[in-house]
Amino acid sequence: MKSFFVAIGDWLYYTHLRYHIRDVEYVLDVGCGENSPLAKVPKHYYLVGVDAFEPSIIKSKKAGIHDAYKKGSVLTIDHMFRKKEFDAVIALDLIEHLEKKDGYDLIKKMSLLARKKIIIMTPNGFYKQEPYEGNTYQIHRSGWTVDDFRRLGFTVRG
């Protein structure tokens, strides 16, 4: 029964993601990891992935998820790309891995690069997570709430 409800939740997640990027041509996937959720969204756009952990980029390349990759800190994306270079800048399950101050800085940098929209997905509140598979970037360092994003002017769903 649990797997049934998980499958429904996954379907809703990917359906929403597909809907929100239906009108874009160029997407930046910030903190793309080895298995970006964008792999499960029908692709009609050019997709660039950024990640600091080389083994994740290697696995993602083997899976053919992105069209191009950049290795580096997500906090330097404003130096990797031109202003307004992407229609959508997306950070899925990333911002909770940053200190809160760095998360706010990342949002500012994402807004500099996005022509149309920013999409951020994160747990509501703080959930402890330790590193795994040798990736220290997986530690959760902050928790984000609906109010955090509403104060920044975001539309919040979920």
Summary of the structure (lengths in Angstrom):
residues: 158
radius of gyration: 15.1
end to end distance: 21.9
largest distance: 47.3
contacts: 453
relative contact order: 0.15
helix: 42%
strand: 22%
